[in-house]
Amino acid sequence: MSYSLPTDIISARNLTKRFGDFTAVNAISFTVRQGECFGLLGPNGAGKTSLARMVFGLSPRTEGRLTVFNQDISDHSREIKARLGVVAQEDNLDPELTVLENLLVYASYYRLPRSIARERAFEILDFMDLRSKANAVVDELSGGMKRRLTIGRALINRPELLILDEPTTGLDPYARHMVWQRLRQLKESGTTVLLTTHYLEEASHLCDRLIIINQGKILEQGVPEDLIDKHVGQYALELGVSPDMQNKLLHWSSEWLKSFQQIGDDLVLYSDNGPAMADDLNQRIAGEHLPVSYQRLRPTNLEDVFLKLTGETLHGVRGGFEKSYEER
Ligand SMILES: Nc1ncnc2c1ncn2[C@@H]1O[C@H](COP(=O)(O)OP(=O)(O)OP(=O)(O)O)[C@@H](O)[C@H]1O
C-alpha cells in the first residue's frame, strides 16, 4: 500500500532576520503544506511582515534555511516569484488607472499575451465582484473594493501560493467577511495560502494551522482547535473579583480547572466543564456573599491561548478584560 504525503510548499529552518543589533525574526522553523492556509499570528511588531518578506523574496535572510517549492529562495528567486502571488500590507495600486488597467498593467509584468491578460482580468473582476467597477478609477473605490482589487491583482499569474500580509486590516466587518469568503474559495480550489494577521477571528476562520509569534519567536504552533484544547479547554469564566479573594475562587474551582489567569481585578478560569463550574462557584459565591463585580461564561478562543502564553492580550492590553473584549 502506498501513501502520498502532502508536498511541502514552504520550509523554513531557523530562519532569522536581524536589522543591525535587533533580531526581528529569531530562529523560526515551520513548514507549509500544499493546499493549506497557514497563519502567522502575532501582535504588532511580532515579526510577521519581516518573516513574510523573506518568504516572498523581498528581504534577504540573515541566517537559516528557506525553501519555497523545494528551491532555495536566494538561488531561484525569479522562478519562485513567477509561481507566487503577494498581497503586501500597503495598498500599492495605481490610483490614477482604472480597475481593469491596474490588472492589465500587472499582467504585463508576467509577460502574459494581451488576450490572455484580458480574459484573466475579467475572470478576476467577476470573482472579486468588481465587474461593475471595471472602468472606475481606483481613487473612486471604497477601502474594501481596493483590497479586493489588490488581492485579485495578485491572482493574475494564477499563483500556486498566495501570501497575504494583514489582508483585512482597516476593513469594516462586511468587507472583511467578503475577503474571507474569497480566500476560502481560493483555498478550496487548491491554492496554498500564507497569511499574516493579528485578528484572532481571521486566524480561526481561515487557518488550518498557524504559528503564534511574539518578539520574533514562535510561542506555539498547530491547529487552532488543538491549541485551544491544549492550553485552555472549551470555556472561560471571567470574574471581576479583588486579588485577595481570587485564591478562594481558585480553590473552589480546582476540580474543574484546566488553567487560569489572574490580571489585577480580573480572574479568568478555564475549563472543559464551564457551565458546571459556573453553577458550582455561584452557589459558593452566594453562600459566602463574595463580592464579584461581574462574571461572564463564554467559549474560549485563540486570544485566550495568547493570553495564557504571554500574560497579555493580542492587542497589548494587560488586564481590563471587559474593556478589551468590547473594544475588539
Ligand atoms: N527595516 C527595518 N529596520 C529596522 N527595524 C525593522 C525594520 N523592519 C522591521 N523592523 C522591526 O522589526 C520588528 C518586527 O517588525 P514587523 O513589521 O516584522 O512586525 P509585524 O509583526 O509585521 O508587525 P505589524 O503587524 O505592525 O506590521 C519591529 O520591532 C520593527 O520595528
The ligand as an ORCA input file, in Angstrom:
! r2SCAN-3c Opt
* xyz 0 1
  N      13.811     47.783      8.025
  C      13.805     47.694      9.352
  N      14.799     48.241     10.097
  C      14.812     48.156     11.427
  N      13.856     47.515     12.160
  C      12.827     46.964     11.480
  C      12.746     47.029     10.052
  N      11.622     46.382      9.672
  C      11.026     45.945     10.802
  N      11.744     46.307     11.891
  C      11.436     45.985     13.288
  O      11.243     44.602     13.404
  C      10.174     44.307     14.296
  C       9.181     43.435     13.609
  O       8.513     44.207     12.612
  P       7.462     43.564     11.618
  O       6.955     44.636     10.706
  O       8.039     42.362     11.013
  O       6.322     43.131     12.641
  P       4.833     42.704     12.353
  O       4.543     41.553     13.234
  O       4.608     42.517     10.901
  O       4.028     43.960     12.857
  P       2.888     44.803     12.108
  O       1.652     44.000     12.244
  O       2.850     46.053     12.925
  O       3.343     45.012     10.711
  C       9.610     45.639     14.750
  O      10.160     45.953     16.010
  C      10.093     46.612     13.693
  O      10.274     47.904     14.247
*
